[in-house]
Amino acid sequence: MIIRAVHEKDAEKLSQLSAQLGYPTSLEKTIENIRQINADYNQVTFVAECENTVAGWIQLQKRVSIV
């Protein structure tokens, strides 16, 4: 298994996985979201790739809090 940063080429598989989890998202919207995430230094998404197939993802966001 390989853990790596998300790329636009992952959009189709991520869209399919999202739908399986009950969050259907179009391919176009998934690509748009990946572009926005990759342009934002306060967040990052990693994918888990198994046998050259994206099997899952995790998204992290930096948040600042008073407490």
N, C-alpha and C positions, 0 to 999 in steps of 0.2 A: 504494500500500500504506500502511496505517495501522498503527502500533504503539500499543497502548493497554493499560491494565490490564484484567485479566479481570473479567467480570461473570457473575452466575448465568445470564443469558440465553445464555451461550456453552456451557453444560454439554452440551447435546445434541451439538453439533458436536465438542467436545473428547472426548466419550465415543466418538464414531465414529472420530476420528483416532487415539485411543489404541488402539482395537481393531485398526486397520490396522497399527499398529506392533507388534502382538502382545501388548498389554496390555489385554485386555477389562475394562471397568469399567462398572458399571450407571450409568444416568442419576442415580439417587438418590445413589449414592456420589460421583459427580463433583460434584454440587451440594454435598454435605456437605464435600468436599475444598476446593472454592472458598470456601465460607463460612469454613472453618478458616484457610485461607491469608490471606484478606482481613482476618481478625481478629488476625493475628499480625504484629506490626511487624518481626519478624526475617526475613520472607520476602515475596516479591512474585512474581506471575506476570503476564507480558505476553503478549498475543496479537497475531498478525499477521493483519490483516483485508485481504482483497483482493476488490474488487468486492462488498462487503457480506457476504462469507463468511469465516469464520475458517479460515485456512490453516495455522496452526501456533502454537506457544507456546514460551515459555522461562520457566523458574522459577529464581529466585535466592533463596539463603538466606544470611543472615549467620551466620558461625561464628567463634567466638573460639578462638584457639589460643595455647598457650604459645610455640610457635616460629613 
